[in-house]
Each structure stands twice: as C-alpha cells, then as structure tokens.
Amino acid sequence: MNDFIEIHGIAGFGYHGLFDNERKNGQSFSVDVKIELEDKRASKSDSITDAVDYSQVVKIVYELITGEPVNLIEHLAQNIAVDLLDTFPIESVEVVVHKANAPVGVPVGDIAVRIKRKR
C-alpha cells in the first residue's frame, strides 16, 4: 500500500472540551486526514465508483466536529478514525485534530492530537 488521500483543514464549530465555557460557547476545530488505500483500480478506471469519494470523507469529519460534544480531542480523533475505517475500503487513516484556542493558560499557536488507526 503506497497510495494516499490527504485532506487538510476540514473546519467546523464544535462544543468539545472539559470546561463549561467550552461546552457553552464552543470554538473552531480543524481536522486533517491522511488515508492509506489501494487506489490502483480507481487510477486505471477513472471512475468514482472505484474510488474513495473524498466529499463523503469531508462530510463524515464535519458532522463529527459539529456533532455530539466529547471531552477530549483524542476521543474526537478516535471517532473520526473509526467512522472512516467502517465506511470506506481503506487500510489505515491518520487523523489530526487541531484545537487552536485550547484553554491552557498561555497563548499557543495550535494544539493538535495525531492518531493513526489500521484495519
């Protein structure tokens, strides 16, 4: 397996976090995904029916960002990875969840959690 689909900056507004103000006010989240798959069939056929439809990947990720709140972005990343593995014929997925405005007491450019899950 050496084929990949990468999508960067899937953005949405969610209510994830441990603190009441995060759950009440929400904040912006951004997600990157890197999907490993066998893509020879799609690259030869030029048909969407043989490919992973990345518009559907984006939809799944966006719905999880904007959906049911979770305490930890680690858990959000896990939920995204599991849904993508369950939905598409892919070998593995790497998910990065960015939480730029995490309440950590000092200014930071970004806080991100990166996970990789395999079939």
The first five atom37 places (N, CA, C, CB, O) and aatype in JSON, in Angstrom:
{
  "aatype": [12, 2, 3, 13, 9, 6, 9, 8, 7, 9, 0, 7, 13, 7, 18, 8, 7, 10, 13, 3, 2, 6, 1, 11, 2, 7, 5, 15, 13, 15, 19, 3, 19, 11, 9, 6, 10, 6, 3, 11, 1, 0, 15, 11, 15, 3, 15, 9, 16, 3, 0, 19, 3, 18, 15, 5, 19, 19, 11, 9, 19, 18, 6, 10, 9, 16, 7, 6, 14, 19, 2, 10, 9, 6, 8, 10, 0, 5, 2, 9, 0, 19, 3, 10, 10, 3, 16, 13, 14, 9, 6, 15, 19, 6, 19, 19, 19, 8, 11, 0, 2, 0, 14, 19, 7, 19, 14, 19, 7, 3, 9, 0, 19, 1, 9, 11, 1, 11, 1],
  "atom_mask": [
    [1, 1, 1, 1, 1],
    [1, 1, 1, 1, 1],
    [1, 1, 1, 1, 1],
    [1, 1, 1, 1, 1],
    [1, 1, 1, 1, 1],
    [1, 1, 1, 1, 1],
    [1, 1, 1, 1, 1],
    [1, 1, 1, 1, 1],
    [1, 1, 1, 0, 1],
    [1, 1, 1, 1, 1],
    [1, 1, 1, 1, 1],
    [1, 1, 1, 0, 1],
    [1, 1, 1, 1, 1],
    [1, 1, 1, 0, 1],
    [1, 1, 1, 1, 1],
    [1, 1, 1, 1, 1],
    [1, 1, 1, 0, 1],
    [1, 1, 1, 1, 1],
    [1, 1, 1, 1, 1],
    [1, 1, 1, 1, 1],
    [1, 1, 1, 1, 1],
    [1, 1, 1, 1, 1],
    [1, 1, 1, 1, 1],
    [1, 1, 1, 1, 1],
    [1, 1, 1, 1, 1],
    [1, 1, 1, 0, 1],
    [1, 1, 1, 1, 1],
    [1, 1, 1, 1, 1],
    [1, 1, 1, 1, 1],
    [1, 1, 1, 1, 1],
    [1, 1, 1, 1, 1],
    [1, 1, 1, 1, 1],
    [1, 1, 1, 1, 1],
    [1, 1, 1, 1, 1],
    [1, 1, 1, 1, 1],
    [1, 1, 1, 1, 1],
    [1, 1, 1, 1, 1],
    [1, 1, 1, 1, 1],
    [1, 1, 1, 1, 1],
    [1, 1, 1, 1, 1],
    [1, 1, 1, 1, 1],
    [1, 1, 1, 1, 1],
    [1, 1, 1, 1, 1],
    [1, 1, 1, 1, 1],
    [1, 1, 1, 1, 1],
    [1, 1, 1, 1, 1],
    [1, 1, 1, 1, 1],
    [1, 1, 1, 1, 1],
    [1, 1, 1, 1, 1],
    [1, 1, 1, 1, 1],
    [1, 1, 1, 1, 1],
    [1, 1, 1, 1, 1],
    [1, 1, 1, 1, 1],
    [1, 1, 1, 1, 1],
    [1, 1, 1, 1, 1],
    [1, 1, 1, 1, 1],
    [1, 1, 1, 1, 1],
    [1, 1, 1, 1, 1],
    [1, 1, 1, 1, 1],
    [1, 1, 1, 1, 1],
    [1, 1, 1, 1, 1],
    [1, 1, 1, 1, 1],
    [1, 1, 1, 1, 1],
    [1, 1, 1, 1, 1],
    [1, 1, 1, 1, 1],
    [1, 1, 1, 1, 1],
    [1, 1, 1, 0, 1],
    [1, 1, 1, 1, 1],
    [1, 1, 1, 1, 1],
    [1, 1, 1, 1, 1],
    [1, 1, 1, 1, 1],
    [1, 1, 1, 1, 1],
    [1, 1, 1, 1, 1],
    [1, 1, 1, 1, 1],
    [1, 1, 1, 1, 1],
    [1, 1, 1, 1, 1],
    [1, 1, 1, 1, 1],
    [1, 1, 1, 1, 1],
    [1, 1, 1, 1, 1],
    [1, 1, 1, 1, 1],
    [1, 1, 1, 1, 1],
    [1, 1, 1, 1, 1],
    [1, 1, 1, 1, 1],
    [1, 1, 1, 1, 1],
    [1, 1, 1, 1, 1],
    [1, 1, 1, 1, 1],
    [1, 1, 1, 1, 1],
    [1, 1, 1, 1, 1],
    [1, 1, 1, 1, 1],
    [1, 1, 1, 1, 1],
    [1, 1, 1, 1, 1],
    [1, 1, 1, 1, 1],
    [1, 1, 1, 1, 1],
    [1, 1, 1, 1, 1],
    [1, 1, 1, 1, 1],
    [1, 1, 1, 1, 1],
    [1, 1, 1, 1, 1],
    [1, 1, 1, 1, 1],
    [1, 1, 1, 1, 1],
    [1, 1, 1, 1, 1],
    [1, 1, 1, 1, 1],
    [1, 1, 1, 1, 1],
    [1, 1, 1, 1, 1],
    [1, 1, 1, 1, 1],
    [1, 1, 1, 0, 1],
    [1, 1, 1, 1, 1],
    [1, 1, 1, 1, 1],
    [1, 1, 1, 1, 1],
    [1, 1, 1, 0, 1],
    [1, 1, 1, 1, 1],
    [1, 1, 1, 1, 1],
    [1, 1, 1, 1, 1],
    [1, 1, 1, 1, 1],
    [1, 1, 1, 1, 1],
    [1, 1, 1, 1, 1],
    [1, 1, 1, 1, 1],
    [1, 1, 1, 1, 1],
    [1, 1, 1, 1, 1],
    [1, 1, 1, 1, 1]
  ],
  "atom_positions": [
    [[0.84, -1.19, 0.0], [0.0, 0.0, 0.0], [0.88, 1.24, 0.0], [-0.95, 0.0, 1.22], [1.62, 1.5, 0.95]],
    [[0.79, 2.0, -1.06], [1.54, 3.25, -1.11], [0.68, 4.4, -1.61], [2.76, 3.1, -2.0], [1.21, 5.47, -1.91]],
    [[-0.6, 4.22, -1.7], [-1.49, 5.26, -2.19], [-2.13, 5.98, -1.01], [-2.57, 4.67, -3.12], [-2.48, 5.37, 0.0]],
    [[-2.26, 7.29, -1.15], [-2.8, 8.1, -0.06], [-3.76, 9.15, -0.6], [-1.66, 8.77, 0.73], [-3.6, 9.64, -1.72]],
    [[-4.74, 9.48, 0.2], [-5.56, 10.66, 0.01], [-5.33, 11.51, 1.25], [-7.1, 10.3, -0.2], [-5.47, 11.03, 2.37]],
    [[-4.99, 12.77, 1.04], [-4.81, 13.7, 2.15], [-5.78, 14.86, 2.01], [-3.35, 14.21, 2.21], [-5.92, 15.44, 0.93]],
    [[-6.43, 15.18, 3.09], [-7.35, 16.32, 3.14], [-6.94, 17.14, 4.36], [-8.88, 15.87, 3.21], [-6.86, 16.62, 5.48]],
    [[-6.69, 18.42, 4.14], [-6.22, 19.3, 5.21], [-7.24, 20.4, 5.5], [-4.86, 19.91, 4.84], [-7.85, 20.96, 4.59]],
    [[-7.4, 20.69, 6.77], [-8.19, 21.86, 7.17], [-9.69, 21.72, 7.07], [0.0, 0.0, 0.0], [-10.37, 22.68, 6.72]],
    [[-10.22, 20.54, 7.36], [-11.68, 20.39, 7.42], [-12.12, 21.13, 8.69], [-12.13, 18.85, 7.44], [-11.82, 20.7, 9.8]],
    [[-12.84, 22.22, 8.51], [-13.12, 23.13, 9.63], [-14.59, 23.07, 10.03], [-12.74, 24.55, 9.26], [-15.48, 22.9, 9.2]],
    [[-14.8, 23.23, 11.33], [-16.15, 23.3, 11.85], [-16.16, 23.88, 13.24], [0.0, 0.0, 0.0], [-15.12, 23.96, 13.89]],
    [[-17.33, 24.28, 13.69], [-17.51, 24.85, 15.01], [-18.14, 23.79, 15.89], [-18.38, 26.15, 14.97], [-19.21, 23.27, 15.57]],
    [[-17.47, 23.47, 17.01], [-17.97, 22.43, 17.89], [-17.94, 22.84, 19.35], [0.0, 0.0, 0.0], [-17.46, 23.93, 19.69]],
    [[-18.45, 21.97, 20.2], [-18.59, 22.25, 21.63], [-17.83, 21.22, 22.46], [-20.07, 22.27, 22.03], [-18.28, 20.84, 23.54]],
    [[-16.69, 20.79, 21.97], [-15.89, 19.78, 22.64], [-15.01, 20.43, 23.7], [-15.02, 19.01, 21.62], [-14.54, 21.56, 23.53]],
    [[-14.79, 19.71, 24.79], [-13.9, 20.2, 25.84], [-14.37, 19.79, 27.21], [0.0, 0.0, 0.0], [-15.49, 19.32, 27.4]],
    [[-13.48, 19.98, 28.16], [-13.76, 19.6, 29.54], [-14.49, 20.68, 30.33], [-12.48, 19.26, 30.24], [-15.19, 20.39, 31.3]],
    [[-14.33, 21.92, 29.91], [-14.8, 23.04, 30.71], [-16.17, 23.55, 30.26], [-13.79, 24.18, 30.66], [-16.52, 23.47, 29.08]],
    [[-16.93, 24.06, 31.23], [-18.28, 24.53, 30.96], [-18.31, 25.59, 29.85], [-18.9, 25.1, 32.22], [-19.19, 25.57, 29.0]],
    [[-17.33, 26.51, 29.87], [-17.33, 27.56, 28.85], [-17.08, 27.0, 27.45], [-16.28, 28.62, 29.18], [-17.57, 27.56, 26.47]],
    [[-16.32, 25.91, 27.34], [-16.12, 25.28, 26.04], [-17.42, 24.64, 25.55], [-15.0, 24.22, 26.11], [-17.74, 24.69, 24.36]],
    [[-18.13, 24.03, 26.46], [-19.4, 23.37, 26.11], [-20.49, 24.41, 25.82], [-19.84, 22.44, 27.26], [-21.37, 24.16, 24.99]],
    [[-20.43, 25.56, 26.48], [-21.45, 26.59, 26.29], [-21.16, 27.45, 25.05], [-21.53, 27.48, 27.53], [-22.05, 27.67, 24.24]],
    [[-19.92, 27.92, 24.91], [-19.58, 28.88, 23.86], [-19.05, 28.23, 22.59], [-18.55, 29.85, 24.36], [-19.17, 28.8, 21.5]],
    [[-18.48, 27.05, 22.72], [-17.92, 26.37, 21.56], [-16.67, 27.05, 21.03], [0.0, 0.0, 0.0], [-16.24, 28.08, 21.55]],
    [[-16.09, 26.46, 19.98], [-14.9, 27.01, 19.36], [-14.67, 26.32, 18.02], [-13.67, 26.85, 20.28], [-15.3, 25.31, 17.71]],
    [[-13.76, 26.88, 17.25], [-13.43, 26.31, 15.94], [-12.45, 25.15, 16.1], [-12.84, 27.38, 15.01], [-11.53, 25.19, 16.92]],
    [[-12.67, 24.12, 15.3], [-11.78, 22.97, 15.22], [-11.42, 22.77, 13.76], [-12.45, 21.69, 15.83], [-12.16, 23.15, 12.86]],
    [[-10.27, 22.16, 13.56], [-9.82, 21.84, 12.21], [-9.26, 20.42, 12.24], [-8.75, 22.87, 11.69], [-8.61, 20.02, 13.21]],
    [[-9.5, 19.67, 11.18], [-9.07, 18.27, 11.12], [-8.37, 18.01, 9.79], [-10.28, 17.3, 11.3], [-8.81, 18.46, 8.73]],
    [[-7.27, 17.28, 9.87], [-6.57, 16.77, 8.7], [-6.69, 15.26, 8.72], [-5.07, 17.23, 8.68], [-6.62, 14.63, 9.78]],
    [[-6.87, 14.66, 7.54], [-6.88, 13.2, 7.45], [-5.93, 12.76, 6.34], [-8.31, 12.67, 7.19], [-5.81, 13.4, 5.3]],
    [[-5.28, 11.65, 6.6], [-4.42, 11.01, 5.61], [-4.86, 9.55, 5.55], [-2.87, 11.14, 5.97], [-4.71, 8.8, 6.51]],
    [[-5.41, 9.18, 4.41], [-5.98, 7.86, 4.22], [-5.02, 7.03, 3.38], [-7.37, 7.93, 3.55], [-4.58, 7.46, 2.31]],
    [[-4.7, 5.83, 3.85], [-3.88, 4.9, 3.08], [-4.81, 3.86, 2.47], [-2.78, 4.22, 3.97], [-5.65, 3.28, 3.16]],
    [[-4.65, 3.62, 1.17], [-5.54, 2.71, 0.47], [-4.86, 2.14, -0.76], [-6.83, 3.42, 0.08], [-3.8, 2.6, -1.19]],
    [[-5.49, 1.14, -1.31], [-5.09, 0.57, -2.59], [-5.93, 1.29, -3.64], [-5.3, -1.01, -2.65], [-7.13, 1.08, -3.72]],
    [[-5.3, 2.14, -4.44], [-6.04, 3.01, -5.34], [-5.79, 2.68, -6.82], [-5.67, 4.44, -5.08], [-6.12, 3.48, -7.69]],
    [[-5.22, 1.51, -7.1], [-4.92, 1.16, -8.49], [-6.17, 1.08, -9.36], [-4.18, -0.17, -8.54], [-6.16, 1.53, -10.5]],
    [[-7.22, 0.51, -8.82], [-8.43, 0.33, -9.61], [-9.0, 1.69, -10.06], [-9.49, -0.44, -8.8], [-9.32, 1.87, -11.23]],
    [[-9.11, 2.63, -9.14], [-9.65, 3.95, -9.48], [-8.72, 4.71, -10.42], [-9.88, 4.78, -8.21], [-9.17, 5.4, -11.32]],
    [[-7.43, 4.56, -10.2], [-6.49, 5.29, -11.06], [-6.51, 4.77, -12.49], [-5.08, 5.2, -10.51], [-6.18, 5.5, -13.43]],
    [[-6.89, 3.5, -12.66], [-6.99, 2.94, -14.01], [-8.35, 3.2, -14.65], [-6.72, 1.45, -13.98], [-8.43, 3.5, -15.84]],
    [[-9.42, 3.09, -13.86], [-10.76, 3.19, -14.42], [-11.24, 4.63, -14.6], [-11.74, 2.46, -13.55], [-12.08, 4.91, -15.46]],
    [[-10.7, 5.55, -13.8], [-11.14, 6.95, -13.82], [-12.61, 7.07, -13.46], [-10.89, 7.57, -15.19], [-13.32, 7.95, -13.96]],
    [[-13.08, 6.17, -12.57], [-14.49, 6.14, -12.18], [-14.63, 6.34, -10.67], [-15.15, 4.81, -12.61], [-13.91, 5.72, -9.89]],
    [[-15.54, 7.21, -10.28], [-15.78, 7.47, -8.86], [-16.27, 6.22, -8.14], [-16.79, 8.59, -8.7], [-16.09, 6.1, -6.93]],
    [[-16.89, 5.3, -8.86], [-17.38, 4.08, -8.21], [-16.24, 3.2, -7.73], [-18.27, 3.3, -9.17], [-16.45, 2.33, -6.88]],
    [[-15.04, 3.4, -8.25], [-13.86, 2.64, -7.83], [-13.0, 3.42, -6.83], [-13.03, 2.25, -9.04], [-11.95, 2.93, -6.41]],
    [[-13.43, 4.6, -6.46], [-12.61, 5.48, -5.63], [-13.25, 5.71, -4.27], [-12.38, 6.82, -6.34], [-14.44, 5.45, -4.07]],
    [[-12.44, 6.21, -3.34], [-12.97, 6.74, -2.09], [-13.41, 8.16, -2.39], [-11.89, 6.69, -0.91], [-12.6, 9.01, -2.78]],
    [[-14.68, 8.42, -2.22], [-15.26, 9.73, -2.51], [-14.9, 10.69, -1.37], [-16.81, 9.64, -2.69], [-15.48, 10.63, -0.29]],
    [[-13.93, 11.56, -1.63], [-13.47, 12.4, -0.52], [-14.48, 13.46, -0.13], [-12.18, 13.06, -0.88], [-14.33, 14.06, 0.94]],
    [[-15.5, 13.71, -0.94], [-16.57, 14.61, -0.47], [-17.33, 13.93, 0.68], [-17.54, 14.98, -1.63], [-17.83, 14.61, 1.58]],
    [[-17.43, 12.61, 0.64], [-18.08, 11.87, 1.73], [-17.18, 11.81, 2.97], [-18.44, 10.45, 1.27], [-17.68, 11.84, 4.09]],
    [[-15.87, 11.72, 2.76], [-14.92, 11.77, 3.88], [-15.1, 13.09, 4.62], [-13.45, 11.6, 3.37], [-15.22, 13.12, 5.84]],
    [[-15.11, 14.18, 3.87], [-15.25, 15.51, 4.46], [-16.57, 15.63, 5.22], [-15.16, 16.6, 3.38], [-16.62, 16.2, 6.3]],
    [[-17.62, 15.1, 4.66], [-18.94, 15.16, 5.3], [-18.93, 14.44, 6.65], [-20.01, 14.55, 4.39], [-19.44, 14.96, 7.64]],
    [[-18.34, 13.25, 6.69], [-18.27, 12.49, 7.94], [-17.48, 13.26, 8.99], [-17.63, 11.11, 7.7], [-17.92, 13.38, 10.14]],
    [[-16.33, 13.77, 8.61], [-15.48, 14.51, 9.56], [-16.22, 15.75, 10.06], [-14.14, 14.92, 8.89], [-16.23, 16.02, 11.26]],
    [[-16.82, 16.51, 9.16], [-17.53, 17.72, 9.54], [-18.67, 17.42, 10.51], [-18.07, 18.43, 8.29], [-18.86, 18.13, 11.49]],
    [[-19.41, 16.36, 10.24], [-20.53, 16.01, 11.13], [-20.04, 15.64, 12.53], [-21.32, 14.84, 10.54], [-20.73, 15.92, 13.51]],
    [[-18.87, 15.03, 12.63], [-18.33, 14.7, 13.95], [-17.78, 15.94, 14.65], [-17.23, 13.64, 13.83], [-17.9, 16.06, 15.87]],
    [[-17.18, 16.86, 13.9], [-16.71, 18.11, 14.51], [-17.88, 18.9, 15.08], [-15.94, 18.97, 13.47], [-17.81, 19.41, 16.19]],
    [[-18.95, 19.0, 14.32], [-20.08, 19.85, 14.7], [-21.16, 19.11, 15.48], [-20.69, 20.45, 13.47], [-22.15, 19.71, 15.9]],
    [[-20.97, 17.81, 15.68], [-21.99, 17.0, 16.32], [-21.84, 16.89, 17.83], [0.0, 0.0, 0.0], [-21.42, 17.83, 18.5]],
    [[-22.19, 15.74, 18.33], [-22.23, 15.46, 19.78], [-20.89, 15.81, 20.43], [-22.57, 13.98, 20.02], [-19.85, 15.3, 20.01]],
    [[-20.9, 16.66, 21.46], [-19.65, 17.04, 22.12], [-18.97, 15.87, 22.84], [-19.91, 18.15, 23.11], [-19.63, 14.98, 23.37]],
    [[-17.65, 15.91, 22.84], [-16.84, 14.96, 23.62], [-15.91, 15.77, 24.5], [-16.02, 13.99, 22.68], [-15.69, 16.96, 24.26]],
    [[-15.38, 15.14, 25.53], [-14.48, 15.84, 26.44], [-13.11, 16.11, 25.83], [-14.32, 15.04, 27.71], [-12.57, 17.2, 25.97]],
    [[-12.56, 15.12, 25.15], [-11.18, 15.18, 24.69], [-11.08, 15.14, 23.18], [-10.38, 14.04, 25.28], [-11.84, 14.42, 22.53]],
    [[-10.15, 15.9, 22.61], [-9.95, 15.83, 21.17], [-9.34, 14.48, 20.77], [-9.06, 16.99, 20.69], [-9.44, 14.08, 19.62]],
    [[-8.71, 13.79, 21.71], [-8.26, 12.42, 21.44], [-9.44, 11.52, 21.09], [-7.5, 11.86, 22.67], [-9.36, 10.69, 20.19]],
    [[-10.53, 11.71, 21.82], [-11.74, 10.91, 21.57], [-12.38, 11.31, 20.25], [-12.75, 11.09, 22.73], [-12.87, 10.44, 19.51]],
    [[-12.39, 12.58, 19.94], [-12.91, 13.04, 18.65], [-12.1, 12.43, 17.51], [-12.89, 14.59, 18.57], [-12.67, 11.96, 16.52]],
    [[-10.79, 12.43, 17.63], [-9.93, 11.83, 16.6], [-10.23, 10.34, 16.45], [-8.44, 12.03, 16.95], [-10.31, 9.84, 15.33]],
    [[-10.41, 9.64, 17.55], [-10.74, 8.22, 17.51], [-12.07, 7.99, 16.8], [-10.8, 7.65, 18.93], [-12.19, 7.09, 15.97]],
    [[-13.08, 8.79, 17.14], [-14.39, 8.65, 16.49], [-14.29, 8.84, 14.98], [-15.38, 9.65, 17.08], [-14.91, 8.11, 14.22]],
    [[-13.52, 9.82, 14.56], [-13.33, 10.08, 13.14], [-12.65, 8.89, 12.47], [-12.5, 11.36, 12.92], [-13.1, 8.42, 11.43]],
    [[-11.58, 8.4, 13.08], [-10.84, 7.27, 12.51], [-11.74, 6.04, 12.37], [-9.62, 6.93, 13.37], [-11.75, 5.4, 11.32]],
    [[-12.48, 5.72, 13.4], [-13.36, 4.54, 13.38], [-14.43, 4.68, 12.3], [-14.02, 4.33, 14.76], [-14.68, 3.74, 11.55]],
    [[-15.06, 5.85, 12.22], [-16.1, 6.04, 11.2], [-15.54, 5.91, 9.79], [-16.76, 7.41, 11.37], [-16.18, 5.32, 8.93]],
    [[-14.35, 6.46, 9.55], [-13.76, 6.36, 8.21], [-13.38, 4.92, 7.88], [-12.54, 7.27, 8.1], [-13.59, 4.47, 6.76]],
    [[-12.81, 4.21, 8.84], [-12.47, 2.8, 8.61], [-13.71, 1.94, 8.39], [-11.66, 2.26, 9.79], [-13.68, 1.0, 7.6]],
    [[-14.79, 2.26, 9.1], [-16.03, 1.5, 8.95], [-16.76, 1.8, 7.64], [-16.96, 1.79, 10.12], [-17.52, 0.96, 7.15]],
    [[-16.54, 2.97, 7.09], [-17.3, 3.41, 5.91], [-16.61, 3.1, 4.59], [-17.54, 4.89, 6.0], [-17.27, 2.82, 3.6]],
    [[-15.28, 3.13, 4.57], [-14.56, 3.04, 3.31], [-13.58, 1.86, 3.31], [-13.8, 4.34, 3.05], [-13.11, 1.43, 4.36]],
    [[-13.29, 1.33, 2.12], [-12.32, 0.23, 2.0], [-10.89, 0.76, 2.02], [-12.57, -0.56, 0.7], [-10.19, 0.76, 1.01]],
    [[-10.48, 1.19, 3.21], [-9.15, 1.77, 3.38], [-8.35, 0.93, 4.36], [-9.24, 3.24, 3.88], [-8.92, 0.22, 5.18]],
    [[-7.04, 1.01, 4.26], [-6.18, 0.21, 5.12], [-5.88, 0.89, 6.46], [-4.87, -0.09, 4.41], [-5.87, 0.25, 7.51]],
    [[-5.65, 2.2, 6.39], [-5.37, 2.94, 7.62], [-5.75, 4.39, 7.42], [-3.88, 2.81, 8.03], [-5.94, 4.86, 6.3]],
    [[-5.84, 5.1, 8.54], [-6.14, 6.53, 8.49], [-5.38, 7.21, 9.62], [-7.67, 6.8, 8.6], [-5.31, 6.72, 10.74]],
    [[-4.81, 8.35, 9.28], [-4.18, 9.22, 10.27], [-5.07, 10.45, 10.4], [-2.71, 9.61, 9.87], [-5.44, 11.07, 9.4]],
    [[-5.4, 10.8, 11.63], [-6.29, 11.93, 11.9], [-5.57, 12.9, 12.82], [-7.64, 11.45, 12.55], [-5.0, 12.51, 13.84]],
    [[-5.6, 14.18, 12.44], [-5.04, 15.23, 13.28], [-6.17, 16.2, 13.6], [-3.84, 15.96, 12.58], [-6.77, 16.78, 12.69]],
    [[-6.47, 16.37, 14.88], [-7.48, 17.33, 15.32], [-6.75, 18.52, 15.93], [-8.48, 16.68, 16.36], [-5.95, 18.38, 16.86]],
    [[-7.03, 19.7, 15.37], [-6.43, 20.95, 15.84], [-7.43, 21.71, 16.7], [-5.96, 21.82, 14.64], [-8.59, 21.88, 16.33]],
    [[-6.94, 22.17, 17.85], [-7.75, 22.97, 18.76], [-6.92, 24.19, 19.13], [-8.19, 22.15, 20.05], [-6.28, 24.23, 20.18]],
    [[-6.94, 25.18, 18.25], [-6.05, 26.33, 18.39], [-6.35, 27.18, 19.61], [-6.14, 27.19, 17.17], [-5.46, 27.85, 20.14]],
    [[-7.59, 27.16, 20.08], [-7.96, 28.01, 21.21], [-8.14, 27.22, 22.5], [-9.23, 28.77, 20.9], [-8.97, 27.57, 23.34]],
    [[-7.38, 26.17, 22.65], [-7.49, 25.36, 23.86], [-7.15, 26.2, 25.08], [-6.56, 24.12, 23.78], [-6.18, 26.96, 25.06]],
    [[-7.93, 26.08, 26.15], [-7.7, 26.89, 27.36], [-6.55, 26.3, 28.19], [-8.99, 26.97, 28.21], [-6.77, 25.54, 29.13]],
    [[-5.32, 26.68, 27.83], [-4.15, 26.13, 28.52], [-3.42, 27.18, 29.36], [-3.2, 25.54, 27.52], [-2.38, 26.88, 29.94]],
    [[-3.95, 28.39, 29.44], [-3.38, 29.39, 30.33], [-2.35, 30.33, 29.72], [0.0, 0.0, 0.0], [-2.05, 31.37, 30.3]],
    [[-1.82, 29.98, 28.59], [-0.87, 30.85, 27.88], [-1.18, 30.78, 26.39], [0.63, 30.44, 28.17], [-1.74, 29.79, 25.92]],
    [[-0.81, 31.82, 25.65], [-1.06, 31.76, 24.2], [-0.24, 30.67, 23.52], [-0.76, 33.12, 23.56], [0.95, 30.52, 23.79]],
    [[-0.89, 29.91, 22.64], [-0.21, 28.92, 21.82], [-0.72, 29.07, 20.38], [-0.45, 27.46, 22.35], [-1.84, 29.52, 20.17]],
    [[0.09, 28.7, 19.43], [-0.31, 28.77, 18.03], [-1.31, 27.69, 17.68], [0.0, 0.0, 0.0], [-2.22, 27.92, 16.88]],
    [[-1.14, 26.52, 18.26], [-2.01, 25.39, 17.94], [-1.73, 24.27, 18.92], [-1.8, 24.92, 16.46], [-0.6, 24.08, 19.37]],
    [[-2.76, 23.54, 19.24], [-2.62, 22.27, 19.96], [-3.3, 21.23, 19.08], [-3.24, 22.33, 21.43], [-4.43, 21.43, 18.63]],
    [[-2.62, 20.14, 18.85], [-3.18, 19.11, 17.97], [-2.9, 17.73, 18.54], [-2.59, 19.23, 16.56], [-1.9, 17.49, 19.21]],
    [[-3.82, 16.84, 18.26], [-3.67, 15.42, 18.59], [-3.63, 14.66, 17.27], [-4.83, 14.9, 19.53], [-4.48, 14.88, 16.4]],
    [[-2.65, 13.77, 17.13], [-2.49, 12.96, 15.91], [-2.58, 11.5, 16.29], [-1.13, 13.26, 15.2], [-1.87, 11.03, 17.18]],
    [[-3.48, 10.77, 15.61], [-3.59, 9.33, 15.83], [-3.54, 8.63, 14.49], [-4.89, 8.98, 16.6], [-3.85, 9.21, 13.46]],
    [[-3.13, 7.37, 14.52], [-3.18, 6.54, 13.33], [-3.84, 5.23, 13.71], [-1.76, 6.3, 12.73], [-3.48, 4.6, 14.71]],
    [[-4.82, 4.82, 12.91], [-5.53, 3.57, 13.15], [-5.49, 2.74, 11.89], [-6.98, 3.82, 13.6], [-5.6, 3.27, 10.78]],
    [[-5.33, 1.43, 12.08], [-5.28, 0.49, 10.96], [-6.42, -0.48, 11.04], [-3.94, -0.26, 10.94], [-6.99, -0.72, 12.1]],
    [[-6.75, -1.04, 9.9], [-7.79, -2.05, 9.83], [-7.32, -3.31, 10.53], [-8.17, -2.35, 8.38], [-8.05, -4.29, 10.59]]
  ]
}
